[in-house]
Amino acid sequence: MLGAAADPRTARRTASPLTWLVVALACAGQFLVVLDVSVVNVALPSMRTDLGLSAPGLQWVVNAYSIAFAGFMLLGGRAGDLYGRKRMFLVGLALFTFASLGGGLAQDDWQLLLARAAQGLGAAVLAPSTLTILTSAVPEGAARARAIATWSAVGAGGGAAGGLVGGVLTDGLSWRWVLLVNVPVGAVVLAGAARWLPESRAGAGRRLDLPGALLVTAGLATLAYGIVQTEEHGWAAAATLVPLLAGAVLVALFLAVEARTAAPLMPLKLLGLRSVASANAAMFLSGAAMFAMWYFMTLYAQNVLGYSPLGAGLALVPSSLAVVLGSKAAPRLMRVAGARAVAVAGSLLAAAGFAWQSTMSADGTYVTTIMLPGVLMMLGAGLAATPLASLATSGAAPEDAGVVSGLVNTSRTMGGSLGLSVLSTIAAARTGGSASGTALTEGYALAFRTGAAVLLGCAVLMLLWLPGARTREPARTRAEAKTQA
């Protein structure tokens, strides 16, 4: 195991093969979590045929995972702080792996939906621990920036690879393998994590804030439920407004409880840290645009240009490579220009890609209407993700590292869910119910133009609010965070 109390100079010298094995295991867990957000998309028609799923049931194959994932994330992060990050990593990954097995073997629709919800719960426990384990294992500085870049690249690559992996497995084997593939991979990562991951916790003597945990989990899950209802009912329907209002009330009650409890689930002082608050706000806006990119690009390739599921996945491979390249290049650029400048540049680059993509036509060619704008969008996303993740986890006290990591994933997931719902509504309104290639293209193009505007707004927010290139949270803020926790 890695010594938690090692001298920083020693830690720098020993950030070696064992440390990077820890990073690899943490990134593998993150890859599985993000992959399963999108991998089932291309398998949905096969699932419907095999299990007799209704249209709403088909929608819930995706939503059951995303709602559980978003709702339990902060709880998963705080549980890691209190009970051990390695322990929560193992618990979350074990639940995720067994739920994947259950989903792959499901014989009825309710079994599949239950398995997907259990997968989301396991992912919510696992995901915050991946980033906390990584930042605990790698000393602050260039090595940590490279590790976070790898984590960001793997996470973004998991979302990007979902369509390709799902297409290969569905076409080559069956829809069941988009879930069953997690079982051998999860088992290998579990074995490696049990053997090599170091244990760490920073909440000794503290108890879990149960009222806060119940309120924020119920609030986020209810908000997520309301967001996904917009796809079927629209924004003005009672089926959408009631859960959105109820979720907002529950979150408000959570904030009120957190302001008064002695050991809060999420200390509100964290939102007073400029780096944490600004980076999470930027991550929310960035996720609102970037999550929708894969969805609309896949629909455009299949519904307008006539690509097969596998062909659509292969068409997005250059974009997948671009996000990895951007994430890995970010640390070098951060050392020269600073985190804020790199994040702003990445957002502007992605906005340019979105604007280019919005010029798509119903008879577009692969190079100019999929590959090049896709590469630009994902290169920008990769450049922005690493500095935002670095800033979002800086400045907080060690005992709050897990909940801050949970907040990072929650911001990105909730932003992505809201953005996809809003942009889908905008695209559907433009098409007017027509299924022609021209009408669909106009709807998708408007969604990309809207996404470009969101990213431009995100760049402005980052420029004005993110800490500057050479600024850090004041030392007294860190000290206060320790004494007030």
C-alpha positions as a Python dict, from the first residue, in 0.01 Angstrom:
ca = {
    (1, 'M'): (0, 0, 0),
    (2, 'L'): (98, 358, -46),
    (3, 'G'): (182, 542, 274),
    (4, 'A'): (-63, 821, 340),
    (5, 'A'): (180, 1002, 568),
    (6, 'A'): (485, 994, 346),
    (7, 'D'): (702, 1303, 317),
    (8, 'P'): (600, 1504, 6),
    (9, 'R'): (951, 1487, -138),
    (10, 'T'): (950, 1110, -96),
    (11, 'A'): (605, 1093, -249),
    (12, 'R'): (731, 1272, -559),
    (13, 'R'): (1013, 1024, -595),
    (14, 'T'): (784, 724, -544),
    (15, 'A'): (510, 831, -787),
    (16, 'S'): (623, 528, -980),
    (17, 'P'): (485, 208, -1129),
    (18, 'L'): (274, 122, -821),
    (19, 'T'): (127, 472, -808),
    (20, 'W'): (35, 458, -1175),
    (21, 'L'): (-118, 114, -1123),
    (22, 'V'): (-348, 280, -868),
    (23, 'V'): (-429, 548, -1127),
    (24, 'A'): (-500, 279, -1387),
    (25, 'L'): (-740, 95, -1155),
    (26, 'A'): (-923, 416, -1064),
    (27, 'C'): (-952, 508, -1431),
    (28, 'A'): (-1080, 160, -1520),
    (29, 'G'): (-1361, 204, -1269),
    (30, 'Q'): (-1446, 546, -1412),
    (31, 'F'): (-1444, 406, -1768),
    (32, 'L'): (-1702, 139, -1682),
    (33, 'V'): (-1927, 392, -1511),
    (34, 'V'): (-1928, 641, -1799),
    (35, 'L'): (-1941, 374, -2069),
    (36, 'D'): (-2271, 242, -1937),
    (37, 'V'): (-2437, 581, -1973),
    (38, 'S'): (-2428, 542, -2352),
    (39, 'V'): (-2339, 183, -2444),
    (40, 'V'): (-2699, 58, -2434),
    (41, 'N'): (-2829, 317, -2682),
    (42, 'V'): (-2761, 120, -3000),
    (43, 'A'): (-2889, -201, -2837),
    (44, 'L'): (-3232, -60, -2747),
    (45, 'P'): (-3415, -185, -3061),
    (46, 'S'): (-3285, -539, -2999),
    (47, 'M'): (-3386, -520, -2632),
    (48, 'R'): (-3735, -412, -2731),
    (49, 'T'): (-3776, -700, -2974),
    (50, 'D'): (-3639, -963, -2736),
    (51, 'L'): (-3815, -857, -2415),
    (52, 'G'): (-4126, -692, -2558),
    (53, 'L'): (-4049, -355, -2403),
    (54, 'S'): (-4295, -70, -2454),
    (55, 'A'): (-4173, 269, -2576),
    (56, 'P'): (-4175, 415, -2221),
    (57, 'G'): (-4007, 98, -2093),
    (58, 'L'): (-3736, 136, -2353),
    (59, 'Q'): (-3676, 493, -2238),
    (60, 'W'): (-3639, 370, -1879),
    (61, 'V'): (-3359, 132, -1972),
    (62, 'V'): (-3149, 450, -2001),
    (63, 'N'): (-3325, 660, -1739),
    (64, 'A'): (-3319, 403, -1456),
    (65, 'Y'): (-2939, 411, -1469),
    (66, 'S'): (-2899, 788, -1500),
    (67, 'I'): (-3147, 874, -1223),
    (68, 'A'): (-2990, 636, -970),
    (69, 'F'): (-2644, 752, -1076),
    (70, 'A'): (-2722, 1122, -1030),
    (71, 'G'): (-2931, 1079, -716),
    (72, 'F'): (-2684, 883, -504),
    (73, 'M'): (-2358, 1050, -612),
    (74, 'L'): (-2310, 1291, -320),
    (75, 'L'): (-2403, 1016, -75),
    (76, 'G'): (-2146, 788, -238),
    (77, 'G'): (-1878, 1055, -211),
    (78, 'R'): (-1937, 1122, 158),
    (79, 'A'): (-1954, 748, 236),
    (80, 'G'): (-1604, 719, 90),
    (81, 'D'): (-1478, 998, 316),
    (82, 'L'): (-1626, 833, 627),
    (83, 'Y'): (-1589, 461, 566),
    (84, 'G'): (-1292, 441, 329),
    (85, 'R'): (-1246, 521, -39),
    (86, 'K'): (-1110, 177, -126),
    (87, 'R'): (-1398, 9, 56),
    (88, 'M'): (-1657, 214, -132),
    (89, 'F'): (-1476, 154, -461),
    (90, 'L'): (-1498, -221, -403),
    (91, 'V'): (-1860, -209, -284),
    (92, 'G'): (-1969, 8, -577),
    (93, 'L'): (-1781, -196, -837),
    (94, 'A'): (-1911, -527, -695),
    (95, 'L'): (-2271, -401, -708),
    (96, 'F'): (-2219, -264, -1058),
    (97, 'T'): (-2070, -594, -1178),
    (98, 'F'): (-2340, -816, -1029),
    (99, 'A'): (-2613, -584, -1159),
    (100, 'S'): (-2456, -607, -1507),
    (101, 'L'): (-2477, -985, -1484),
    (102, 'G'): (-2842, -965, -1379),
    (103, 'G'): (-2925, -728, -1663),
    (104, 'G'): (-2748, -942, -1922),
    (105, 'L'): (-2944, -1249, -1808),
    (106, 'A'): (-3281, -1069, -1771),
    (107, 'Q'): (-3582, -1254, -1909),
    (108, 'D'): (-3846, -989, -1840),
    (109, 'D'): (-3854, -613, -1879),
    (110, 'W'): (-3884, -548, -1503),
    (111, 'Q'): (-3571, -754, -1439),
    (112, 'L'): (-3374, -545, -1688),
    (113, 'L'): (-3499, -215, -1541),
    (114, 'L'): (-3421, -326, -1185),
    (115, 'A'): (-3070, -429, -1293),
    (116, 'R'): (-3011, -94, -1462),
    (117, 'A'): (-3118, 94, -1146),
    (118, 'A'): (-2882, -124, -940),
    (119, 'Q'): (-2604, -50, -1188),
    (120, 'G'): (-2667, 323, -1141),
    (121, 'L'): (-2652, 287, -763),
    (122, 'G'): (-2324, 95, -785),
    (123, 'A'): (-2186, 360, -1021),
    (124, 'A'): (-2284, 639, -779),
    (125, 'V'): (-2090, 469, -498),
    (126, 'L'): (-1793, 391, -723),
    (127, 'A'): (-1749, 710, -927),
    (128, 'P'): (-1657, 960, -650),
    (129, 'S'): (-1398, 718, -511),
    (130, 'T'): (-1218, 695, -845),
    (131, 'L'): (-1116, 1061, -843),
    (132, 'T'): (-1048, 1074, -467),
    (133, 'I'): (-825, 765, -477),
    (134, 'L'): (-634, 916, -768),
    (135, 'T'): (-577, 1256, -604),
    (136, 'S'): (-479, 1088, -275),
    (137, 'A'): (-225, 861, -445),
    (138, 'V'): (-52, 1123, -662),
    (139, 'P'): (117, 1427, -502),
    (140, 'E'): (0, 1773, -601),
    (141, 'G'): (182, 1919, -898),
    (142, 'A'): (260, 1807, -1251),
    (143, 'A'): (217, 1437, -1174),
    (144, 'R'): (-132, 1492, -1036),
    (145, 'A'): (-227, 1707, -1335),
    (146, 'R'): (-121, 1421, -1565),
    (147, 'A'): (-318, 1171, -1356),
    (148, 'I'): (-631, 1387, -1365),
    (149, 'A'): (-581, 1429, -1740),
    (150, 'T'): (-578, 1051, -1775),
    (151, 'W'): (-893, 1025, -1559),
    (152, 'S'): (-1066, 1293, -1770),
    (153, 'A'): (-960, 1129, -2095),
    (154, 'V'): (-1078, 787, -1983),
    (155, 'G'): (-1411, 927, -1865),
    (156, 'A'): (-1472, 1121, -2184),
    (157, 'G'): (-1347, 827, -2388),
    (158, 'G'): (-1591, 598, -2211),
    (159, 'G'): (-1883, 813, -2316),
    (160, 'A'): (-1743, 844, -2666),
    (161, 'A'): (-1676, 471, -2701),
    (162, 'G'): (-2026, 372, -2592),
    (163, 'G'): (-2174, 380, -2941),
    (164, 'L'): (-1886, 188, -3095),
    (165, 'V'): (-1868, -77, -2822),
    (166, 'G'): (-2245, -116, -2820),
    (167, 'G'): (-2258, -147, -3198),
    (168, 'V'): (-1981, -410, -3213),
    (169, 'L'): (-2132, -621, -2935),
    (170, 'T'): (-2491, -595, -3057),
    (171, 'D'): (-2408, -671, -3420),
    (172, 'G'): (-2147, -937, -3341),
    (173, 'L'): (-2307, -1115, -3043),
    (174, 'S'): (-2634, -986, -2892),
    (175, 'W'): (-2769, -695, -2691),
    (176, 'R'): (-2703, -891, -2373),
    (177, 'W'): (-2329, -847, -2417),
    (178, 'V'): (-2344, -469, -2378),
    (179, 'L'): (-2413, -556, -2011),
    (180, 'L'): (-2234, -890, -1977),
    (181, 'V'): (-1904, -742, -2098),
    (182, 'N'): (-1885, -557, -1766),
    (183, 'V'): (-1866, -885, -1573),
    (184, 'P'): (-1518, -1010, -1671),
    (185, 'V'): (-1379, -656, -1682),
    (186, 'G'): (-1532, -574, -1343),
    (187, 'A'): (-1397, -897, -1193),
    (188, 'V'): (-1042, -817, -1308),
    (189, 'V'): (-1059, -460, -1177),
    (190, 'L'): (-1207, -585, -846),
    (191, 'A'): (-919, -830, -800),
    (192, 'G'): (-660, -565, -880),
    (193, 'A'): (-827, -305, -657),
    (194, 'A'): (-846, -545, -362),
    (195, 'R'): (-476, -619, -401),
    (196, 'W'): (-322, -281, -484),
    (197, 'L'): (-548, 11, -398),
    (198, 'P'): (-451, 197, -78),
    (199, 'E'): (-719, 266, 180),
    (200, 'S'): (-781, 622, 288),
    (201, 'R'): (-1047, 804, 482),
    (202, 'A'): (-1061, 1148, 639),
    (203, 'G'): (-1375, 1151, 848),
    (204, 'A'): (-1276, 957, 1160),
    (205, 'G'): (-1519, 1011, 1445),
    (206, 'R'): (-1785, 1166, 1222),
    (207, 'R'): (-2124, 1015, 1144),
    (208, 'L'): (-2311, 1014, 818),
    (209, 'D'): (-2557, 1302, 796),
    (210, 'L'): (-2861, 1078, 742),
    (211, 'P'): (-3127, 1354, 704),
    (212, 'G'): (-2906, 1535, 456),
    (213, 'A'): (-2831, 1212, 270),
    (214, 'L'): (-3201, 1127, 237),
    (215, 'L'): (-3296, 1478, 125),
    (216, 'V'): (-3024, 1526, -137),
    (217, 'T'): (-3064, 1174, -277),
    (218, 'A'): (-3441, 1213, -304),
    (219, 'G'): (-3405, 1567, -439),
    (220, 'L'): (-3151, 1487, -710),
    (221, 'A'): (-3329, 1167, -811),
    (222, 'T'): (-3662, 1352, -834),
    (223, 'L'): (-3505, 1632, -1038),
    (224, 'A'): (-3345, 1377, -1270),
    (225, 'Y'): (-3682, 1202, -1304),
    (226, 'G'): (-3850, 1530, -1395),
    (227, 'I'): (-3582, 1609, -1651),
    (228, 'V'): (-3618, 1277, -1831),
    (229, 'Q'): (-3998, 1315, -1833),
    (230, 'T'): (-3958, 1608, -2071),
    (231, 'E'): (-3864, 1369, -2352),
    (232, 'E'): (-4212, 1213, -2345),
    (233, 'H'): (-4438, 1484, -2202),
    (234, 'G'): (-4266, 1819, -2270),
    (235, 'W'): (-4179, 2094, -2023),
    (236, 'A'): (-4530, 2225, -1949),
    (237, 'A'): (-4696, 1896, -1853),
    (238, 'A'): (-4782, 1813, -1492),
    (239, 'A'): (-4582, 1489, -1524),
    (240, 'T'): (-4274, 1709, -1572),
    (241, 'L'): (-4346, 2011, -1353),
    (242, 'V'): (-4451, 1822, -1039),
    (243, 'P'): (-4127, 1621, -999),
    (244, 'L'): (-3915, 1923, -1097),
    (245, 'L'): (-4082, 2140, -830),
    (246, 'A'): (-4071, 1859, -574),
    (247, 'G'): (-3703, 1801, -646),
    (248, 'A'): (-3627, 2172, -610),
    (249, 'V'): (-3809, 2181, -273),
    (250, 'L'): (-3617, 1877, -148),
    (251, 'V'): (-3283, 2030, -253),
    (252, 'A'): (-3377, 2356, -79),
    (253, 'L'): (-3461, 2160, 238),
    (254, 'F'): (-3126, 1981, 206),
    (255, 'L'): (-2942, 2314, 196),
    (256, 'A'): (-3137, 2433, 501),
    (257, 'V'): (-3045, 2117, 693),
    (258, 'E'): (-2680, 2142, 590),
    (259, 'A'): (-2660, 2498, 719),
    (260, 'R'): (-2764, 2383, 1067),
    (261, 'T'): (-2613, 2039, 1122),
    (262, 'A'): (-2279, 1996, 1300),
    (263, 'A'): (-2143, 1734, 1056),
    (264, 'P'): (-2308, 1806, 718),
    (265, 'L'): (-2306, 1570, 422),
    (266, 'M'): (-2188, 1860, 206),
    (267, 'P'): (-2041, 2152, 404),
    (268, 'L'): (-2183, 2466, 246),
    (269, 'K'): (-1847, 2635, 296),
    (270, 'L'): (-1730, 2431, -3),
    (271, 'L'): (-1954, 2641, -225),
    (272, 'G'): (-1775, 2946, -85),
    (273, 'L'): (-1446, 2823, -231),
    (274, 'R'): (-1405, 3000, -563),
    (275, 'S'): (-1230, 2709, -730),
    (276, 'V'): (-1494, 2452, -629),
    (277, 'A'): (-1800, 2665, -705),
    (278, 'S'): (-1682, 2810, -1036),
    (279, 'A'): (-1542, 2485, -1177),
    (280, 'N'): (-1857, 2292, -1092),
    (281, 'A'): (-2077, 2561, -1250),
    (282, 'A'): (-1862, 2547, -1564),
    (283, 'M'): (-1873, 2166, -1562),
    (284, 'F'): (-2253, 2178, -1543),
    (285, 'L'): (-2277, 2407, -1848),
    (286, 'S'): (-2012, 2218, -2042),
    (287, 'G'): (-2185, 1887, -1971),
    (288, 'A'): (-2517, 2034, -2086),
    (289, 'A'): (-2373, 2079, -2435),
    (290, 'M'): (-2117, 1801, -2464),
    (291, 'F'): (-2332, 1506, -2350),
    (292, 'A'): (-2583, 1586, -2624),
    (293, 'M'): (-2313, 1587, -2893),
    (294, 'W'): (-2284, 1207, -2909),
    (295, 'Y'): (-2661, 1165, -2906),
    (296, 'F'): (-2729, 1397, -3200),
    (297, 'M'): (-2424, 1289, -3400),
    (298, 'T'): (-2537, 925, -3375),
    (299, 'L'): (-2894, 1014, -3475),
    (300, 'Y'): (-2771, 1222, -3769),
    (301, 'A'): (-2544, 945, -3893),
    (302, 'Q'): (-2816, 678, -3870),
    (303, 'N'): (-3144, 861, -3937),
    (304, 'V'): (-3023, 1102, -4205),
    (305, 'L'): (-2708, 958, -4364),
    (306, 'G'): (-2820, 594, -4334),
    (307, 'Y'): (-2530, 452, -4130),
    (308, 'S'): (-2570, 123, -3944),
    (309, 'P'): (-2525, 124, -3564),
    (310, 'L'): (-2174, -14, -3606),
    (311, 'G'): (-2101, 232, -3887),
    (312, 'A'): (-2215, 523, -3671),
    (313, 'G'): (-1988, 405, -3391),
    (314, 'L'): (-1691, 376, -3625),
    (315, 'A'): (-1764, 719, -3771),
    (316, 'L'): (-1710, 875, -3427),
    (317, 'V'): (-1376, 705, -3359),
    (318, 'P'): (-1173, 1015, -3464),
    (319, 'S'): (-1378, 1223, -3219),
    (320, 'S'): (-1306, 969, -2945),
    (321, 'L'): (-933, 992, -3014),
    (322, 'A'): (-952, 1372, -3017),
    (323, 'V'): (-1097, 1392, -2665),
    (324, 'V'): (-816, 1171, -2536),
    (325, 'L'): (-558, 1385, -2716),
    (326, 'G'): (-705, 1704, -2572),
    (327, 'S'): (-714, 1564, -2219),
    (328, 'K'): (-353, 1447, -2236),
    (329, 'A'): (-229, 1775, -2387),
    (330, 'A'): (-402, 1988, -2124),
    (331, 'P'): (-146, 1943, -1840),
    (332, 'R'): (140, 2066, -2058),
    (333, 'L'): (-62, 2368, -2166),
    (334, 'M'): (-168, 2434, -1806),
    (335, 'R'): (196, 2466, -1699),
    (336, 'V'): (246, 2737, -1962),
    (337, 'A'): (-84, 2926, -1966),
    (338, 'G'): (-263, 2825, -1646),
    (339, 'A'): (-577, 2621, -1584),
    (340, 'R'): (-824, 2902, -1654),
    (341, 'A'): (-678, 2991, -1992),
    (342, 'V'): (-675, 2627, -2106),
    (343, 'A'): (-1034, 2571, -1991),
    (344, 'V'): (-1154, 2884, -2172),
    (345, 'A'): (-964, 2792, -2490),
    (346, 'G'): (-1110, 2441, -2481),
    (347, 'S'): (-1464, 2572, -2443),
    (348, 'L'): (-1417, 2817, -2733),
    (349, 'L'): (-1272, 2542, -2952),
    (350, 'A'): (-1568, 2317, -2873),
    (351, 'A'): (-1809, 2604, -2946),
    (352, 'A'): (-1646, 2647, -3288),
    (353, 'G'): (-1697, 2276, -3354),
    (354, 'F'): (-2063, 2301, -3253),
    (355, 'A'): (-2109, 2601, -3483),
    (356, 'W'): (-1949, 2409, -3771),
    (357, 'Q'): (-2166, 2105, -3702),
    (358, 'S'): (-2478, 2325, -3716),
    (359, 'T'): (-2412, 2380, -4089),
    (360, 'M'): (-2484, 2010, -4159),
    (361, 'S'): (-2704, 1914, -4453),
    (362, 'A'): (-2921, 1614, -4535),
    (363, 'D'): (-2670, 1500, -4800),
    (364, 'G'): (-2351, 1587, -4612),
    (365, 'T'): (-2023, 1404, -4655),
    (366, 'Y'): (-1848, 1219, -4373),
    (367, 'V'): (-1534, 1433, -4359),
    (368, 'T'): (-1700, 1775, -4343),
    (369, 'T'): (-2022, 1697, -4154),
    (370, 'I'): (-1908, 1435, -3903),
    (371, 'M'): (-1533, 1384, -3873),
    (372, 'L'): (-1382, 1734, -3872),
    (373, 'P'): (-1644, 1916, -3664),
    (374, 'G'): (-1657, 1616, -3429),
    (375, 'V'): (-1280, 1626, -3380),
    (376, 'L'): (-1296, 2000, -3308),
    (377, 'M'): (-1576, 1957, -3053),
    (378, 'M'): (-1407, 1673, -2869),
    (379, 'L'): (-1058, 1824, -2879),
    (380, 'G'): (-1204, 2129, -2706),
    (381, 'A'): (-1393, 1913, -2457),
    (382, 'G'): (-1075, 1727, -2367),
    (383, 'L'): (-879, 2049, -2320),
    (384, 'A'): (-1146, 2193, -2088),
    (385, 'A'): (-1216, 1880, -1881),
    (386, 'T'): (-875, 1841, -1715),
    (387, 'P'): (-833, 2196, -1579),
    (388, 'L'): (-1196, 2201, -1461),
    (389, 'A'): (-1154, 1873, -1272),
    (390, 'S'): (-826, 1997, -1123),
    (391, 'L'): (-981, 2323, -1006),
    (392, 'A'): (-1299, 2158, -879),
    (393, 'T'): (-1099, 1935, -643),
    (394, 'S'): (-858, 2204, -522),
    (395, 'G'): (-887, 2413, -211),
    (396, 'A'): (-1111, 2174, -14),
    (397, 'A'): (-999, 2003, 307),
    (398, 'P'): (-888, 1636, 278),
    (399, 'E'): (-1188, 1515, 478),
    (400, 'D'): (-1418, 1665, 214),
    (401, 'A'): (-1235, 1516, -87),
    (402, 'G'): (-1495, 1245, -146),
    (403, 'V'): (-1795, 1473, -141),
    (404, 'V'): (-1616, 1722, -369),
    (405, 'S'): (-1546, 1439, -614),
    (406, 'G'): (-1912, 1340, -591),
    (407, 'L'): (-2008, 1700, -663),
    (408, 'V'): (-1787, 1699, -976),
    (409, 'N'): (-1966, 1393, -1114),
    (410, 'T'): (-2307, 1522, -1006),
    (411, 'S'): (-2254, 1856, -1182),
    (412, 'R'): (-2150, 1688, -1503),
    (413, 'T'): (-2427, 1425, -1495),
    (414, 'M'): (-2710, 1665, -1404),
    (415, 'G'): (-2586, 1916, -1661),
    (416, 'G'): (-2576, 1644, -1925),
    (417, 'S'): (-2927, 1520, -1841),
    (418, 'L'): (-3076, 1869, -1845),
    (419, 'G'): (-2890, 1969, -2161),
    (420, 'L'): (-2998, 1659, -2350),
    (421, 'S'): (-3362, 1712, -2252),
    (422, 'V'): (-3360, 2080, -2347),
    (423, 'L'): (-3176, 2029, -2676),
    (424, 'S'): (-3397, 1730, -2767),
    (425, 'T'): (-3705, 1945, -2709),
    (426, 'I'): (-3559, 2223, -2926),
    (427, 'A'): (-3474, 1978, -3205),
    (428, 'A'): (-3818, 1812, -3192),
    (429, 'A'): (-3994, 2150, -3207),
    (430, 'R'): (-3801, 2244, -3520),
    (431, 'T'): (-3873, 1914, -3701),
    (432, 'G'): (-4247, 1954, -3634),
    (433, 'G'): (-4297, 1578, -3621),
    (434, 'S'): (-4158, 1518, -3971),
    (435, 'A'): (-3928, 1220, -4022),
    (436, 'S'): (-3775, 1343, -4347),
    (437, 'G'): (-3400, 1379, -4367),
    (438, 'T'): (-3423, 1752, -4429),
    (439, 'A'): (-3652, 1817, -4130),
    (440, 'L'): (-3443, 1603, -3896),
    (441, 'T'): (-3126, 1778, -4009),
    (442, 'E'): (-3278, 2119, -3938),
    (443, 'G'): (-3372, 2006, -3588),
    (444, 'Y'): (-3027, 1864, -3516),
    (445, 'A'): (-2861, 2177, -3658),
    (446, 'L'): (-3062, 2402, -3426),
    (447, 'A'): (-2961, 2185, -3130),
    (448, 'F'): (-2594, 2229, -3223),
    (449, 'R'): (-2636, 2606, -3263),
    (450, 'T'): (-2791, 2621, -2918),
    (451, 'G'): (-2507, 2409, -2781),
    (452, 'A'): (-2254, 2651, -2931),
    (453, 'A'): (-2426, 2940, -2751),
    (454, 'V'): (-2416, 2748, -2420),
    (455, 'L'): (-2044, 2684, -2461),
    (456, 'L'): (-1976, 3049, -2539),
    (457, 'G'): (-2162, 3142, -2221),
    (458, 'C'): (-1958, 2882, -2036),
    (459, 'A'): (-1634, 3036, -2168),
    (460, 'V'): (-1742, 3380, -2043),
    (461, 'L'): (-1829, 3237, -1701),
    (462, 'M'): (-1489, 3067, -1679),
    (463, 'L'): (-1305, 3382, -1783),
    (464, 'L'): (-1480, 3590, -1516),
    (465, 'W'): (-1506, 3342, -1229),
    (466, 'L'): (-1241, 3070, -1243),
    (467, 'P'): (-926, 3141, -1038),
    (468, 'G'): (-654, 3302, -1244),
    (469, 'A'): (-353, 3127, -1391),
    (470, 'R'): (-131, 3177, -1088),
    (471, 'T'): (-390, 3211, -810),
    (472, 'R'): (-464, 2959, -536),
    (473, 'E'): (-716, 2950, -255),
    (474, 'P'): (-567, 3144, 40),
    (475, 'A'): (-390, 2933, 298),
    (476, 'R'): (-629, 3056, 567),
    (477, 'T'): (-921, 2921, 367),
    (478, 'R'): (-775, 2572, 375),
    (479, 'A'): (-705, 2602, 745),
    (480, 'E'): (-1060, 2722, 809),
    (481, 'A'): (-1194, 2433, 604),
    (482, 'K'): (-1011, 2190, 835),
    (483, 'T'): (-1117, 2353, 1159),
    (484, 'Q'): (-1480, 2405, 1055),
    (485, 'A'): (-1534, 2055, 910),
}
